[in-house]
Amino acid sequence: MHDSLSKDATAKAKQRFIEESEAGHGDSAWESLQPLLAAQSQQEDVALTLVELVEHGYLSRERALDVLERVHEAHRTNELLLGLLGDALERARDLDMLNAPPPENELFATVVDNLAVLATKAQGTEHEHILLSGLATAARMMARQRDQLAESAHRRLLELEPDVGYRHYNYGLLLKTRGRFREGMAANQRAASLEKKPSNATEWNLGICATGAREGTAALEVWKRMEQKIEMGRFGLPEGSYPSCKVRLAERPLADRTADSDDPGLEETIWIERLSPCHGIIRSVLYQRLGVDYGDVVLIDGAPITYHKYGDREVPVFPHLATLVHSNYQFFDFAGTQDGEGRINGASEDLDRDSVIYSHTENFSVLCAGCWRDQDIDHEHGETEEKHVVRGRIAAPPDVAPSELLRQIDAAMAKRSPCRIYSPDLCAAAGLTERVAFERRRFDMLQQS
């Protein structure tokens, strides 16, 4: 049995940990936490201190999860601790990776199930609010696995505290990430009405939900209040001048998933022409088939996942919240040869109507998770590496005739001799049967080189 810690010793250990953590000394901070970890199983006040430290974000996700596992193991039936622990589980998940699959660690599901039982038993008691709050948060951390529990917990909290603004905000956060944008608007509007001055977080989520619900006027009002230089534009939504940014697209974003199909599927990081704080047009032709592609309009969440470095410029990478418009562009694979970097890509400038020739050889790379999030890697270097054989896809609006698209490409390539491009599928769509066989041979040969 471990010696108990006095309140003074607990406070000193807590302060020492905070100082080490804020100084960036992760390992020594963790070492200073060991007396608290040793004592917490026998002392509720020490366990509460540990949960508080997790809640305030002093620990890495991995160590936060370790602490919460130990506290949960020792205090499974402690209503106060378990409710607070449920809220702290936010710190053990990478929330920026909005479309991540459900957590693998069993603690999340176990805490949700325990809280659901305890919250039902605690109806009408002083701990019901704490248990419901923990349940709402912990269930939201489970991707789409426990949505019914999250929903019922939020609704019960709103019954108990209808005039507490952050309860409506938290419910709106759940609704937003589940693609229920119109309901999310209402929840955030109610939250704003209860705040002395609407917070930035409430305004951002209201603007995102209004955009997702295609309520352009409401979204414009929000962005104007936030002093954005923006007016009504394309797609019936607000539009301003924003730098291009990147989005991590998901085949199945969280908002579109179900409990039975609860993972993102294929993912790819692409460029968008950003039209507002939370939406834009895809300007990369995708390498993979995700059901969303060049020309489509996507909704993004407010917090960047990471930043990608391009020389001296840092480009934010946002998570994909939903797809607002499918533009149904045509796509044709190609292979070609060029006598200098970017020559085939550059032929896009001679094409009309938003058509583009997109070289995956020069623009697409596969990175491990660590490299993908490393903000010190210069992505510009990889994009300027010279390639003489290139492969990619051609994209064109749905009303551009394939024969006209092919004519424009032929003219563009004639200006760039000796560059060549071969797209048998485009030739077939244009009805040029004899040319298909020739281009197929060249295309296959370049695909193998």
Phi, psi and chi 1 to 4 in degrees:
 res  aa     phi    psi   chi1   chi2   chi3   chi4
   1 MET       -  133.9 -178.4  174.1  177.0      -
   2 HIS   -80.0  148.3  -64.4  -74.7      -      -
   3 ASP   -65.0  141.9  -67.5  -26.4      -      -
   4 SER   -76.1  156.7   62.0      -      -      -
   5 LEU  -103.4  134.6  -69.9  177.3      -      -
   6 SER   -71.9  164.6   66.6      -      -      -
   7 LYS   -59.9  -37.2  -72.8 -173.9  177.4 -179.0
   8 ASP   -67.0  -43.1 -176.3   56.7      -      -
   9 ALA   -65.5  -38.6      -      -      -      -
  10 THR   -63.5  -45.2  -60.8      -      -      -
  11 ALA   -63.3  -39.8      -      -      -      -
  12 LYS   -67.4  -41.8  -74.2 -178.9  177.6  178.4
  13 ALA   -64.3  -40.3      -      -      -      -
  14 LYS   -61.9  -47.1  173.0 -175.6  173.3 -178.2
  15 GLN   -65.2  -40.0 -174.4   58.8   34.8      -
  16 ARG   -62.1  -42.4 -170.6  161.3   52.6 -110.2
  17 PHE   -62.1  -45.7  166.5   78.9      -      -
  18 ILE   -61.8  -43.9  -68.6  173.3      -      -
  19 GLU   -62.4  -44.3  -70.2  171.8   -2.7      -
  20 GLU   -65.6  -40.6  -68.7  -70.9  -28.9      -
  21 SER   -65.3  -46.1 -175.6      -      -      -
  22 GLU   -67.2  -23.3  -70.7 -179.8  -19.8      -
  23 ALA   -82.9   -3.1      -      -      -      -
  24 GLY    83.2   15.3      -      -      -      -
  25 HIS   -95.5   74.8  -55.8  150.0      -      -
  26 GLY   -58.3  -45.7      -      -      -      -
  27 ASP   -69.2  -42.7  -71.4  -19.8      -      -
  28 SER   -70.4  -31.4   56.3      -      -      -
  29 ALA   -63.4  -43.8      -      -      -      -
  30 TRP   -62.3  -39.6 -179.5 -114.2      -      -
  31 GLU   -63.4  -39.3 -171.9   62.9   30.5      -
  32 SER   -70.5  -14.7   68.9      -      -      -
  33 LEU   -85.3  -13.4 -153.2   63.2      -      -
  34 GLN   -59.7  -40.6  -62.1  -49.1  -56.9      -
  35 PRO   -60.2  -37.2  -24.3   34.6      -      -
  36 LEU   -67.5  -41.7  -61.3  178.6      -      -
  37 LEU   -63.6  -36.5  -73.5  167.8      -      -
  38 ALA   -70.0  -32.0      -      -      -      -
  39 ALA   -92.8  -17.4      -      -      -      -
  40 GLN   -63.6  -29.6   64.5   85.8   20.8      -
  41 SER   -64.7  -25.8   62.5      -      -      -
  42 GLN  -104.3   -8.2  -56.5  -62.8  -37.6      -
  43 GLN  -131.9  113.0  -68.1 -177.6 -107.0      -
  44 GLU   -61.5  -39.6  177.8 -177.1  -44.1      -
  45 ASP   -63.5  -35.2   62.7  -40.8      -      -
  46 VAL   -70.5  -42.3  176.6      -      -      -
  47 ALA   -60.7  -40.5      -      -      -      -
  48 LEU   -62.7  -38.1  -75.6  167.5      -      -
  49 THR   -62.3  -42.9  -63.9      -      -      -
  50 LEU   -63.5  -44.6  -71.8  168.3      -      -
  51 VAL   -62.4  -38.8  173.3      -      -      -
  52 GLU   -61.4  -42.7  176.5 -169.5  -16.7      -
  53 LEU   -64.8  -38.5  -68.1  172.6      -      -
  54 VAL   -63.9  -47.6  170.8      -      -      -
  55 GLU   -57.2  -33.8  178.1   69.8   27.4      -
  56 HIS   -85.6    3.3  -78.0   84.1      -      -
  57 GLY    78.5   26.0      -      -      -      -
  58 TYR   -80.9  -15.0  -72.1  113.0      -      -
  59 LEU  -113.0  151.6  -69.4  142.5      -      -
  60 SER   -63.2  161.7   67.7      -      -      -
  61 ARG   -58.0  -41.0  -75.9 -172.5  -66.0  -85.9
  62 GLU   -64.7  -44.6  -66.5   75.2   15.2      -
  63 ARG   -74.1  -32.4  -76.0  175.7  170.0  168.8
  64 ALA   -60.6  -42.8      -      -      -      -
  65 LEU   -64.4  -40.3 -169.5   57.5      -      -
  66 ASP   -59.7  -47.3 -174.0   -1.5      -      -
  67 VAL   -62.0  -46.4  169.6      -      -      -
  68 LEU   -66.3  -34.5  -64.1 -179.8      -      -
  69 GLU   -62.1  -43.9  -76.9 -178.4  -48.5      -
  70 ARG   -66.6  -42.0  -63.1 -165.1 -155.2 -173.5
  71 VAL   -65.3  -42.6  171.6      -      -      -
  72 HIS   -63.8  -41.4  178.4  -99.3      -      -
  73 GLU   -59.9  -36.0  179.4   63.2   29.1      -
  74 ALA   -88.7  -17.8      -      -      -      -
  75 HIS  -137.1   48.5  -56.3  -84.4      -      -
  76 ARG   -61.3  -27.7  -72.4  175.1  177.4  -91.3
  77 THR  -110.9    6.9   59.0      -      -      -
  78 ASN   -81.0  107.3 -175.2  -48.1      -      -
  79 GLU   -61.3  -46.0  -67.9 -179.0   -8.2      -
  80 LEU   -60.9  -49.9  173.5   61.7      -      -
  81 LEU   -63.5  -43.5 -100.9  173.9      -      -
  82 LEU   -67.4  -36.9 -157.5   59.4      -      -
  83 GLY   -63.4  -45.7      -      -      -      -
  84 LEU   -66.7  -35.8  -64.8  173.6      -      -
  85 LEU   -64.7  -38.8 -169.5  151.2      -      -
  86 GLY   -59.3  -43.1      -      -      -      -
  87 ASP   -65.0  -37.2  -87.0  -38.1      -      -
  88 ALA   -70.4  -16.2      -      -      -      -
  89 LEU   -60.9  -19.7  -84.7  174.3      -      -
  90 GLU   -55.0  -33.5  -90.6 -165.0  -30.5      -
  91 ARG   -78.4   -9.3  -64.6  -64.1 -174.0  173.7
  92 ALA  -102.0    7.7      -      -      -      -
  93 ARG  -122.5  148.0  -79.3  -78.7  -85.2  166.3
  94 ASP   -85.7   88.2 -172.3   -9.2      -      -
  95 LEU   -67.9  -24.4  -63.6 -178.7      -      -
  96 ASP   -64.8  -30.6  -68.3  -23.9      -      -
  97 MET   -82.8   72.4  -66.5  -66.6  -73.3      -
  98 LEU   -53.7  -37.4  175.9   68.0      -      -
  99 ASN   -96.3   15.9  -64.7  -45.2      -      -
 100 ALA   -61.5  152.6      -      -      -      -
 101 PRO   -69.7  173.2   26.5  -33.8      -      -
 102 PRO   -57.6  150.1  -21.9   32.0      -      -
 103 PRO   -64.1  142.7   22.3  -32.1      -      -
 104 GLU   -79.0  -30.6  -65.8 -179.5   -1.4      -
 105 ASN   -65.7  131.0 -168.3  -68.8      -      -
 106 GLU   -68.6  -15.1  -66.7  179.9   -0.5      -
 107 LEU   -57.0  -41.0  177.5   66.4      -      -
 108 PHE   -59.3  -52.8  -69.4   87.8      -      -
 109 ALA   -64.1  -39.2      -      -      -      -
 110 THR   -63.6  -44.7  -58.3      -      -      -
 111 VAL   -63.7  -43.2  168.8      -      -      -
 112 VAL   -59.1  -47.6  169.1      -      -      -
 113 ASP   -64.0  -42.5  -67.4  -19.4      -      -
 114 ASN   -64.2  -43.5  -72.7   -6.5      -      -
 115 LEU   -65.3  -36.5  -77.3  169.8      -      -
 116 ALA   -61.1  -41.9      -      -      -      -
 117 VAL   -68.3  -47.4  171.7      -      -      -
 118 LEU   -65.7  -38.5  -69.1  173.0      -      -
 119 ALA   -64.8  -37.5      -      -      -      -
 120 THR   -64.7  -43.2  -59.8      -      -      -
 121 LYS   -69.6  -24.9  -67.6  178.9  178.2  178.4
 122 ALA   -93.2    8.7      -      -      -      -
 123 GLN   -54.8  128.4  -77.1 -167.3   10.9      -
 124 GLY    85.7   -1.3      -      -      -      -
 125 THR  -100.4  172.4   70.5      -      -      -
 126 GLU   -67.6  -22.1   61.8  176.1  -28.7      -
 127 HIS   -92.9   -2.8  -75.9  161.6      -      -
 128 GLU   -60.3  -42.8 -175.5 -178.7    7.1      -
 129 HIS   -59.2  -46.0  -64.2   70.0      -      -
 130 ILE   -64.4  -43.2  -64.7  170.9      -      -
 131 LEU   -65.9  -41.7  -70.1  164.9      -      -
 132 LEU   -66.8  -39.3  -72.5  169.4      -      -
 133 SER   -62.5  -46.7 -180.0      -      -      -
 134 GLY   -62.2  -40.1      -      -      -      -
 135 LEU   -65.4  -44.1  175.3   58.4      -      -
 136 ALA   -59.9  -43.7      -      -      -      -
 137 THR   -69.4  -50.4  -59.3      -      -      -
 138 ALA   -62.0  -39.4      -      -      -      -
 139 ALA   -66.2  -36.1      -      -      -      -
 140 ARG   -66.1  -29.0 -178.1  165.2   57.5   85.6
 141 MET   -69.8  -12.2  -63.9  -58.5  100.8      -
 142 MET   -90.3   23.6  -70.2  -70.9  -65.3      -
 143 ALA    54.9 -126.5      -      -      -      -
 144 ARG   -99.5   12.0  -57.5  -55.2  -62.3  -94.3
 145 GLN   -73.7  -29.8  -62.8  -61.1  -59.8      -
 146 ARG  -129.6   37.9  -62.3  -71.4 -161.5  -80.6
 147 ASP   -62.5  -37.3  -85.2    7.6      -      -
 148 GLN   -63.9  -40.1  -73.8 -173.1  -26.6      -
 149 LEU   -66.8  -41.5  -77.4  173.0      -      -
 150 ALA   -61.0  -45.0      -      -      -      -
 151 GLU   -62.2  -47.9  175.1   95.6   10.6      -
 152 SER   -65.8  -36.5   61.8      -      -      -
 153 ALA   -65.3  -44.4      -      -      -      -
 154 HIS   -62.4  -43.0  -81.8  -65.4      -      -
 155 ARG   -65.5  -39.4  -72.8 -171.4  174.7  -82.4
 156 ARG   -66.2  -40.1  175.7   59.9  177.4  161.5
 157 LEU   -61.8  -37.5  -77.5  167.3      -      -
 158 LEU   -70.0  -30.2  -68.3  174.4      -      -
 159 GLU   -66.0  -40.9  -72.3  177.3   14.8      -
 160 LEU   -76.7  -34.2  -65.0  171.0      -      -
 161 GLU  -134.5   65.6  -60.8  177.8  -39.3      -
 162 PRO   -65.8  -19.3   24.7  -34.2      -      -
 163 ASP  -107.5   17.4  -63.4  -34.0      -      -
 164 VAL   -99.4  112.6  176.5      -      -      -
 165 GLY   -58.0  -43.2      -      -      -      -
 166 TYR   -69.3  -20.5   72.0   84.3      -      -
 167 ARG   -65.7  -41.0  -64.5  -63.2 -171.2 -161.5
 168 HIS   -69.9  -37.9  -66.9  -86.7      -      -
 169 TYR   -61.7  -46.4  168.7   79.6      -      -
 170 ASN   -62.5  -38.6  -73.7  -19.8      -      -
 171 TYR   -65.7  -40.6 -175.3   40.2      -      -
 172 GLY   -62.1  -33.7      -      -      -      -
 173 LEU   -64.3  -43.9 -171.1   62.7      -      -
 174 LEU   -60.8  -47.0  173.5   74.2      -      -
 175 LEU   -62.1  -40.7  -65.8  167.7      -      -
 176 LYS   -60.5  -48.7  179.3 -167.2   71.8  172.2
 177 THR   -71.8  -14.3   58.5      -      -      -
 178 ARG   -98.3    8.2  -89.3   54.9 -178.9  175.3
 179 GLY    76.6   13.0      -      -      -      -
 180 ARG   -96.2   70.1  -65.8  163.1   60.0 -177.4
 181 PHE   -70.7  -37.5  -59.7  118.5      -      -
 182 ARG   -66.2  -42.0 -158.5  167.6  -61.0  -80.3
 183 GLU   -66.7  -36.5  -65.3  169.7   86.8      -
 184 GLY   -63.2  -37.6      -      -      -      -
 185 MET   -57.1  -49.7  -84.0 -177.1   66.0      -
 186 ALA   -61.2  -41.6      -      -      -      -
 187 ALA   -64.7  -42.9      -      -      -      -
 188 ASN   -72.4  -32.7  -79.6  -75.7      -      -
 189 GLN   -63.9  -40.3  -74.5  167.2  -23.3      -
 190 ARG   -66.0  -41.3  179.2   59.9  176.3  153.9
 191 ALA   -60.5  -43.9      -      -      -      -
 192 ALA   -63.8  -37.4      -      -      -      -
 193 SER   -67.7  -21.6   73.3      -      -      -
 194 LEU   -95.4   -8.2  -66.9  166.8      -      -
 195 GLU   -93.0  143.7  -62.6  170.3   -7.7      -
 196 LYS   -59.2  -41.5  -68.5 -177.9  179.2  178.5
 197 LYS  -139.9  124.2  179.8 -177.7  178.6 -178.4
 198 PRO   -53.2  129.9  -26.1   34.7      -      -
 199 SER   -73.4  160.2   66.3      -      -      -
 200 ASN   -58.8  -38.9  -82.2  -17.7      -      -
 201 ALA   -63.3  -43.8      -      -      -      -
 202 THR   -64.3  -44.5  -59.3      -      -      -
 203 GLU   -63.1  -42.8  -69.7  -78.3   69.5      -
 204 TRP   -60.7  -48.0  -95.1   95.7      -      -
 205 ASN   -68.0  -32.4  -80.0  -48.0      -      -
 206 LEU   -65.9  -43.7  177.5   53.9      -      -
 207 GLY   -62.8  -40.9      -      -      -      -
 208 ILE   -66.2  -45.8  -67.6  169.5      -      -
 209 CYS   -64.5  -40.2  -74.9      -      -      -
 210 ALA   -63.1  -40.2      -      -      -      -
 211 THR   -65.9  -44.0  -56.3      -      -      -
 212 GLY   -63.4  -31.2      -      -      -      -
 213 ALA   -84.0   -0.8      -      -      -      -
 214 ARG    63.3   31.0  -54.7  -63.9  -65.2  -84.5
 215 GLU   -95.3   79.2  -66.7  -72.8  -12.4      -
 216 GLY   -61.4  -40.1      -      -      -      -
 217 THR   -63.3  -44.5  -59.1      -      -      -
 218 ALA   -64.1  -41.9      -      -      -      -
 219 ALA   -63.3  -41.7      -      -      -      -
 220 LEU   -62.3  -39.8 -176.7   61.3      -      -
 221 GLU   -60.2  -41.1  -71.0  175.4   -1.0      -
 222 VAL   -63.6  -51.1  174.3      -      -      -
 223 TRP   -65.2  -33.6  -56.6  135.9      -      -
 224 LYS   -64.9  -41.7  -71.0  -79.9 -166.1 -179.7
 225 ARG   -60.9  -32.1  -77.1 -160.2  -58.6  -90.4
 226 MET   -88.6   13.1  -62.5 -172.2   74.1      -
 227 GLU    62.8   34.3  -59.5 -177.8  -14.8      -
 228 GLN   -80.7  142.8  -61.9  -75.0  -51.8      -
 229 LYS   -86.6   93.6  -65.9 -179.7  179.2  179.4
 230 ILE  -153.8  147.0 -164.6  166.0      -      -
 231 GLU  -138.4  174.2  -60.3  -64.6  -19.0      -
 232 MET   -68.7  137.0 -164.1   61.2   74.6      -
 233 GLY  -138.6 -144.0      -      -      -      -
 234 ARG   -64.4  155.3  -74.8  168.9  -77.0  179.9
 235 PHE    65.8   15.2  -46.8  106.4      -      -
 236 GLY    69.0   26.0      -      -      -      -
 237 LEU  -128.5  160.0  -67.7  170.8      -      -
 238 PRO   -62.6  149.3  -22.2   33.0      -      -
 239 GLU  -147.9  134.9 -178.2  173.8  -23.7      -
 240 GLY  -139.5 -170.4      -      -      -      -
 241 SER   -99.4  106.9  -63.5      -      -      -
 242 TYR  -127.1  146.0  -65.8   84.1      -      -
 243 PRO   -62.4  146.5  -16.8   29.0      -      -
 244 SER   -59.0  149.9  -66.4      -      -      -
 245 CYS  -141.4 -177.9   63.6      -      -      -
 246 LYS  -116.9  154.6  -61.5 -179.7   79.2  173.2
 247 VAL  -134.5  136.8  176.8      -      -      -
 248 ARG   -89.8   96.6 -174.5  179.3  176.2   94.6
 249 LEU   -73.7  147.4  -71.8 -178.8      -      -
 250 ALA  -124.6  139.6      -      -      -      -
 251 GLU   -60.1  -38.1 -177.1 -180.0   13.2      -
 252 ARG  -129.6   88.3  -69.0 -174.2  -67.9  -86.0
 253 PRO   -64.2  155.4   15.2  -21.4      -      -
 254 LEU   -51.0  -39.8 -178.4   66.2      -      -
 255 ALA   -63.6  -23.0      -      -      -      -
 256 ASP  -100.8   -0.1  -66.9  -18.1      -      -
 257 ARG   -91.6  170.7  -72.9  170.8    9.5 -156.4
 258 THR  -127.7  171.9   65.8      -      -      -
 259 ALA   -63.6  -28.4      -      -      -      -
 260 ASP   -85.7  -16.9  -65.9  -31.1      -      -
 261 SER  -135.1   77.4 -178.8      -      -      -
 262 ASP  -118.1   53.6 -159.8   10.4      -      -
 263 ASP  -144.1  160.2   67.7   80.6      -      -
 264 PRO   -73.7  -11.9   26.5  -34.8      -      -
 265 GLY    68.3 -143.9      -      -      -      -
 266 LEU   -70.8  147.1  -62.1  173.1      -      -
 267 GLU  -135.0  150.3  -66.8 -176.7  -78.7      -
 268 GLU  -154.2  139.1 -170.8  168.7  -33.8      -
 269 THR   -97.3  125.0  -56.7      -      -      -
 270 ILE  -133.3  171.1   52.4   86.0      -      -
 271 TRP   -94.8  144.2  -72.8   91.7      -      -
 272 ILE  -126.8  151.9   67.0  166.5      -      -
 273 GLU   -83.3  105.5  174.6 -169.7   -9.5      -
 274 ARG   -78.5  122.2 -167.4  175.9 -177.1 -176.2
 275 LEU   -98.3  -26.8  -56.5 -178.6      -      -
 276 SER  -148.8 -179.6   84.1      -      -      -
 277 PRO   -58.5  -19.2  -28.3   36.9      -      -
 278 CYS  -137.2   13.7   65.1      -      -      -
 279 HIS  -152.6  160.9   83.8  -71.0      -      -
 280 GLY  -171.7  174.0      -      -      -      -
 281 ILE  -100.0  131.7  -54.3  171.0      -      -
 282 ILE   -65.4  128.1  -64.0  176.7      -      -
 283 ARG  -119.8   16.2  -69.6  -54.2 -177.0 -160.4
 284 SER  -114.1  141.2  -62.0      -      -      -
 285 VAL   -87.5  121.9  179.0      -      -      -
 286 LEU   -68.1  145.7  -93.1   67.6      -      -
 287 TYR   -79.7  -38.9 -179.5   77.2      -      -
 288 GLN  -100.1  169.1  -55.1  172.8  101.0      -
 289 ARG  -103.1  102.2  -53.4  -57.6 -168.5 -100.2
 290 LEU  -107.8   -1.2  -87.1   64.5      -      -
 291 GLY    83.6    4.0      -      -      -      -
 292 VAL  -143.5  143.2   57.0      -      -      -
 293 ASP  -158.4 -169.2 -143.1  -48.6      -      -
 294 TYR   -50.2  134.2 -175.7   86.4      -      -
 295 GLY    89.6  -17.3      -      -      -      -
 296 ASP   -74.9  156.7  -68.4  -16.5      -      -
 297 VAL  -108.2  125.8 -178.4      -      -      -
 298 VAL  -119.6  150.4  -67.6      -      -      -
 299 LEU   -97.5  133.8 -175.3   70.5      -      -
 300 ILE  -118.1  155.1   59.2  177.4      -      -
 301 ASP   -85.0  168.5 -154.0   16.8      -      -
 302 GLY   -78.9  -27.8      -      -      -      -
 303 ALA   -98.2  121.8      -      -      -      -
 304 PRO   -62.6  146.6  -18.9   31.3      -      -
 305 ILE   -74.9  -42.7  -56.7  168.8      -      -
 306 THR  -161.4 -174.6 -173.0      -      -      -
 307 TYR  -127.7  138.3  -70.3   82.4      -      -
 308 HIS  -105.2  131.7  -77.3  177.7      -      -
 309 LYS   -89.5  131.5 -177.9  179.1  177.0 -176.9
 310 TYR  -129.7   93.3  -71.4   83.6      -      -
 311 GLY    64.1 -120.2      -      -      -      -
 312 ASP   -92.2    2.0  -65.6  -29.8      -      -
 313 ARG  -104.3  136.9 -177.1  166.5   63.0  119.8
 314 GLU  -107.3  122.0  -75.2 -168.4  -24.0      -
 315 VAL  -106.1  121.7  176.1      -      -      -
 316 PRO   -69.1  145.7   24.6  -32.0      -      -
 317 VAL  -115.8  117.0 -175.9      -      -      -
 318 PHE  -102.6  155.7  -67.3   96.1      -      -
 319 PRO   -79.6  150.3   26.0  -30.5      -      -
 320 HIS   -83.0  116.3  176.2 -160.3      -      -
 321 LEU   -91.4  -45.0 -169.4   53.1      -      -
 322 ALA  -165.4  165.8      -      -      -      -
 323 THR  -105.6  122.6  -58.5      -      -      -
 324 LEU   -89.6  -39.1  -61.0  178.5      -      -
 325 VAL  -138.5  126.6  177.1      -      -      -
 326 HIS   -96.3  113.5  -73.5  -77.2      -      -
 327 SER   -86.6   -9.3  -62.1      -      -      -
 328 ASN    57.8   45.2  -60.2  -45.3      -      -
 329 TYR   -65.7  158.7  -84.9   46.1      -      -
 330 GLN   -90.2  147.0  -52.4  168.7   78.0      -
 331 PHE  -134.6  138.8  -62.1   95.9      -      -
 332 PHE  -138.8  127.4  -54.2   97.0      -      -
 333 ASP   -68.6  148.8  -69.3  -18.4      -      -
 334 PHE  -142.9  161.8   79.0   84.8      -      -
 335 ALA  -138.1  148.7      -      -      -      -
 336 GLY  -160.4  176.0      -      -      -      -
 337 THR  -126.2  146.7   57.8      -      -      -
 338 GLN  -142.4  158.2   60.0 -175.7   11.8      -
 339 ASP  -102.1   12.2   59.7  -11.9      -      -
 340 GLY  -174.4  159.3      -      -      -      -
 341 GLU   -58.9  131.0 -177.9  -95.8  -32.9      -
 342 GLY    75.9    7.3      -      -      -      -
 343 ARG   -66.8  -43.3  -67.7  -88.3  -77.1  159.3
 344 ILE   -71.5  -42.4  -74.6  179.6      -      -
 345 ASN   -54.5  -40.0  -99.8  -13.1      -      -
 346 GLY   -66.1  -18.4      -      -      -      -
 347 ALA   -66.2  -16.6      -      -      -      -
 348 SER   -59.0  -28.5  -63.6      -      -      -
 349 GLU   -65.1  -18.6   66.8 -172.1   33.3      -
 350 ASP   -94.8    2.0  -67.4  -24.6      -      -
 351 LEU   -97.3  146.1  -53.4 -175.4      -      -
 352 ASP   -91.2  165.8  -64.3  -23.0      -      -
 353 ARG    59.0   41.2  -58.9  -76.8  -45.5  -75.9
 354 ASP    67.9   18.9 -157.3   31.4      -      -
 355 SER   -76.9  152.6  -61.1      -      -      -
 356 VAL  -151.1  145.2   64.3      -      -      -
 357 ILE  -106.3  117.0  -57.1  169.4      -      -
 358 TYR  -118.5  116.3 -163.9   86.4      -      -
 359 SER   -87.8  110.0  165.9      -      -      -
 360 HIS   -71.9  -28.4  -72.5  133.2      -      -
 361 THR   -57.5  -38.4  -55.8      -      -      -
 362 GLU   -94.3  -24.9  -66.5  171.5  -58.3      -
 363 ASN  -109.3  -11.0  -65.5  -29.0      -      -
 364 PHE  -115.5  133.0 -179.1   81.6      -      -
 365 SER  -142.2  152.4   59.3      -      -      -
 366 VAL  -102.0  124.1  177.4      -      -      -
 367 LEU  -120.4  145.2  -61.7  173.9      -      -
 368 CYS   -68.9  164.3   71.3      -      -      -
 369 ALA   -57.9  -40.0      -      -      -      -
 370 GLY   -65.1  -45.2      -      -      -      -
 371 CYS   -67.9  -37.4  -68.0      -      -      -
 372 TRP   -60.1  -34.3 -176.1   84.2      -      -
 373 ARG   -98.5    0.6  -62.7 -167.2   77.2  167.4
 374 ASP   -75.5  112.1 -173.1  -17.6      -      -
 375 GLN   -78.3   -1.4  -63.1 -177.5   26.4      -
 376 ASP   -95.1  -12.3  -67.0  -34.2      -      -
 377 ILE   -74.1  131.4  -69.3  178.4      -      -
 378 ASP   -90.3  103.6 -167.7  -19.0      -      -
 379 HIS   -71.1  -19.4  -66.7 -102.3      -      -
 380 GLU   -63.8  -34.5 -172.1  172.0   59.1      -
 381 HIS   -61.2  -44.0  174.6   72.7      -      -
 382 GLY   -65.6  -31.3      -      -      -      -
 383 GLU   -81.2  -10.6  -67.9 -167.6   -2.3      -
 384 THR  -107.0    8.7   56.6      -      -      -
 385 GLU   -69.8  129.2 -174.9  178.1  -11.6      -
 386 GLU   -75.0  133.3 -171.9  166.4  -49.0      -
 387 LYS  -130.2  134.8  -54.2  -76.1 -174.0  179.3
 388 HIS   -98.8  -29.6  -66.0  -72.1      -      -
 389 VAL  -106.3  123.5  174.5      -      -      -
 390 VAL  -127.1  151.5  -65.5      -      -      -
 391 ARG  -133.6  151.8  -53.2  168.9 -169.1   84.3
 392 GLY   178.5 -151.8      -      -      -      -
 393 ARG  -139.0  147.4  -63.5  170.7   76.1 -154.1
 394 ILE   -99.2  137.0  -60.0  161.3      -      -
 395 ALA  -123.5  143.8      -      -      -      -
 396 ALA  -151.1  147.6      -      -      -      -
 397 PRO   -56.5  155.8  -25.5   35.2      -      -
 398 PRO   -64.2  -23.6   20.0  -31.2      -      -
 399 ASP   -95.8    8.2   57.4  -14.0      -      -
 400 VAL   -86.9  121.2  172.4      -      -      -
 401 ALA   -65.7  132.9      -      -      -      -
 402 PRO   -53.5  -37.1  -28.0   36.5      -      -
 403 SER   -64.6  -38.9   57.4      -      -      -
 404 GLU   -70.3  -40.2  173.1   59.1   19.4      -
 405 LEU   -59.9  -44.8  176.0   61.7      -      -
 406 LEU   -64.6  -39.2 -175.3   56.7      -      -
 407 ARG   -60.9  -43.9 -174.8 -163.8   67.0   75.9
 408 GLN   -65.3  -39.7  -68.0  178.3   22.3      -
 409 ILE   -65.0  -43.5  -69.3  173.5      -      -
 410 ASP   -58.6  -42.5  -74.6  -15.8      -      -
 411 ALA   -66.5  -40.7      -      -      -      -
 412 ALA   -64.5  -40.7      -      -      -      -
 413 MET   -73.0  -30.5  -61.4  -47.7  -62.9      -
 414 ALA   -62.1  -32.8      -      -      -      -
 415 LYS   -74.2  -13.5  -69.9  167.8   55.1  176.7
 416 ARG  -118.2   25.2  -68.5  165.1  175.2   78.3
 417 SER   -54.2  137.9 -178.5      -      -      -
 418 PRO   -94.1   19.8   35.2  -35.8      -      -
 419 CYS   -63.5  145.8  -61.1      -      -      -
 420 ARG  -137.0  148.4  -64.7  -73.9 -174.7  -89.0
 421 ILE  -136.8  137.9 -171.0  170.0      -      -
 422 TYR  -128.6  123.7  -55.1   99.5      -      -
 423 SER  -139.4   85.8  179.5      -      -      -
 424 PRO   -60.0  -34.9   18.3  -30.7      -      -
 425 ASP   -66.6  -36.9  -69.2  -17.4      -      -
 426 LEU   -66.5  -41.7  176.1   55.5      -      -
 427 CYS   -61.0  -40.7  -66.8      -      -      -
 428 ALA   -64.4  -42.7      -      -      -      -
 429 ALA   -64.9  -29.5      -      -      -      -
 430 ALA   -82.3   -4.2      -      -      -      -
 431 GLY    81.5   17.3      -      -      -      -
 432 LEU   -95.6   79.1  -58.3  179.6      -      -
 433 THR   -59.7  -45.5  -53.9      -      -      -
 434 GLU   -66.0  -37.6  -67.2 -176.6    2.5      -
 435 ARG   -69.8  -27.8 -175.8  168.0  167.6  179.1
 436 VAL   -57.0  -47.6  170.1      -      -      -
 437 ALA   -61.9  -43.1      -      -      -      -
 438 PHE   -63.1  -48.3  168.6   76.5      -      -
 439 GLU   -68.3  -30.5  -62.9 -131.6   -7.9      -
 440 ARG   -64.0  -42.3  174.0   62.8   64.5 -171.2
 441 ARG   -62.0  -46.3  -71.1 -166.3  -63.3  -87.8
 442 ARG   -67.2  -40.6  -65.2  -61.7  179.8   92.9
 443 PHE   -60.3  -48.1  176.9   88.9      -      -
 444 ASP   -63.6  -39.6  -70.6  -16.0      -      -
 445 MET   -63.1  -43.8 -179.3  179.0   67.0      -
 446 LEU   -71.2  -30.8  -69.1  175.1      -      -
 447 GLN   -63.5  -30.2  -73.3  -73.7   84.3      -
 448 GLN   -88.6  -12.1  -63.2  168.6    9.7      -
 449 SER   -81.7      -   63.0      -      -      -
